[in-house]
Amino acid sequence: MGFVRVVATPASVADVRSTLRGDLAILPESVREDAALVVSELLGNAMRHASSFPDGRLIVSWGVGEAGVEISVTDGGGPTMPAVGEPNLTGAGGRGLSIVASVAATWGVDKHGGETTVWAVIPLQSARLTPA
């Protein structure tokens, strides 16, 4: 199981992706890449829409369970509840959780006190490789 506390800066996203890929090295590349995409989106959303903890950090964790690769990002809460948005064709944002929802087998949001955890489960067999 991976667990990191990262500074809420864009550079942290690349570091987390790299660490996650290394920790999941025994899994198929497509699953690792789906997990890397999802952790990037969850972490980016937390940085854009929520507060970090008082130390300026966010918590990212992952592990392999029976259902797949379980990924979560916990932040210090924000003014809104994470939800799949309705992006417009020319807008630069609003697609993050849509991407997560399309790649993950399931995802959700847990609120405890002032903290928000957004989590997703990536299937161990990538749907993109499943023959039709």
C-alpha positions as CSV (number, residue, x, y, z in Angstrom):
1,M,0.0,0.0,0.0
2,G,1.3,3.4,-0.9
3,F,0.8,6.5,1.2
4,V,2.2,9.9,0.8
5,R,1.6,13.4,2.1
6,V,2.4,15.8,-0.7
7,V,2.7,19.6,-0.9
8,A,-0.3,20.9,-2.8
9,T,1.6,22.0,-5.9
10,P,1.5,20.9,-9.5
11,A,5.0,19.3,-9.3
12,S,3.6,16.9,-6.7
13,V,1.3,15.3,-9.3
14,A,4.2,14.0,-11.4
15,D,6.0,12.7,-8.3
16,V,2.9,10.8,-7.1
17,R,2.3,9.3,-10.6
18,S,5.9,8.1,-10.7
19,T,5.8,6.6,-7.2
20,L,2.4,4.9,-7.9
21,R,3.6,3.4,-11.2
22,G,6.7,2.0,-9.4
23,D,4.6,0.6,-6.6
24,L,2.3,-1.1,-9.1
25,A,5.0,-2.4,-11.3
26,I,3.8,-6.0,-11.2
27,L,0.4,-5.0,-12.7
28,P,-0.2,-4.7,-16.5
29,E,0.9,-1.4,-17.9
30,S,-2.7,-0.5,-18.9
31,V,-3.8,-0.8,-15.3
32,R,-0.8,1.3,-14.0
33,E,-1.6,4.0,-16.6
34,D,-5.3,4.1,-15.7
35,A,-4.3,4.4,-12.0
36,A,-1.8,7.1,-12.9
37,L,-4.5,9.0,-14.8
38,V,-7.0,8.7,-12.0
39,V,-4.5,9.8,-9.3
40,S,-3.6,12.8,-11.4
41,E,-7.2,13.9,-11.8
42,L,-8.1,13.4,-8.1
43,L,-5.0,15.2,-6.9
44,G,-5.4,18.0,-9.4
45,N,-9.1,18.4,-8.4
46,A,-8.1,18.6,-4.7
47,M,-5.6,21.3,-5.5
48,R,-8.0,23.4,-7.5
49,H,-11.2,23.0,-5.5
50,A,-10.3,22.3,-1.9
51,S,-8.1,23.4,0.9
52,S,-4.9,21.5,1.9
53,F,-4.3,20.6,5.5
54,P,-2.7,23.3,7.7
55,D,0.7,22.0,6.8
56,G,0.0,22.7,3.1
57,R,-0.2,19.1,2.2
58,L,-2.7,16.5,0.9
59,I,-2.9,12.8,1.6
60,V,-2.7,10.3,-1.3
61,S,-3.0,6.6,-0.8
62,W,-3.3,3.5,-3.0
63,G,-3.3,-0.2,-2.7
64,V,-4.5,-3.4,-4.5
65,G,-7.6,-5.0,-3.2
66,E,-10.0,-7.6,-4.4
67,A,-11.9,-5.1,-6.6
68,G,-8.8,-3.5,-8.1
69,V,-6.4,-0.7,-7.4
70,E,-7.9,1.5,-4.7
71,I,-6.8,5.2,-4.9
72,S,-7.8,8.0,-2.6
73,V,-7.0,11.7,-2.1
74,T,-7.9,13.4,1.2
75,D,-7.9,17.2,1.6
76,G,-8.9,19.7,4.2
77,G,-12.3,20.2,2.6
78,G,-13.8,22.7,0.3
79,P,-16.8,24.9,-0.4
80,T,-18.5,22.3,-2.7
81,M,-19.0,18.6,-2.9
82,P,-17.0,16.9,-5.7
83,A,-19.3,15.8,-8.5
84,V,-19.1,15.0,-12.2
85,G,-19.4,18.4,-14.0
86,E,-20.9,19.4,-17.3
87,P,-17.9,20.8,-19.2
88,N,-18.5,23.0,-22.2
89,L,-16.6,22.4,-25.4
90,T,-14.3,25.4,-25.1
91,G,-13.7,25.3,-21.3
92,A,-10.4,24.3,-19.9
93,G,-11.8,22.5,-16.9
94,G,-14.7,20.4,-15.7
95,R,-13.6,17.1,-17.1
96,G,-11.6,15.6,-14.2
97,L,-14.3,13.5,-12.4
98,S,-15.8,12.6,-15.8
99,I,-12.5,11.0,-16.7
100,V,-12.3,9.3,-13.3
101,A,-15.9,7.9,-13.8
102,S,-15.1,6.6,-17.2
103,V,-11.9,4.8,-16.1
104,A,-12.8,3.6,-12.6
105,A,-15.1,0.7,-11.8
106,T,-16.5,2.8,-9.1
107,W,-15.7,6.1,-7.3
108,G,-17.1,8.2,-4.5
109,V,-16.7,10.9,-1.9
110,D,-16.5,10.6,1.9
111,K,-16.7,13.6,4.2
112,H,-15.5,13.3,7.8
113,G,-15.4,16.5,9.8
114,G,-13.7,19.1,7.7
115,E,-11.9,16.5,5.5
116,T,-13.0,15.2,2.1
117,T,-11.7,12.0,0.6
118,V,-12.4,11.2,-3.0
119,W,-11.7,7.6,-3.9
120,A,-11.8,5.4,-7.0
121,V,-11.2,1.7,-7.8
122,I,-9.4,0.8,-11.0
123,P,-10.2,-2.7,-12.3
124,L,-7.3,-5.0,-12.5
125,Q,-8.1,-5.7,-16.1
126,S,-8.3,-2.5,-18.2
127,A,-11.6,-2.2,-20.0
128,R,-9.7,-0.6,-22.9
129,L,-8.0,-3.9,-23.6
130,T,-11.0,-6.1,-23.3
131,P,-11.9,-7.7,-26.7
132,A,-15.3,-6.8,-28.1
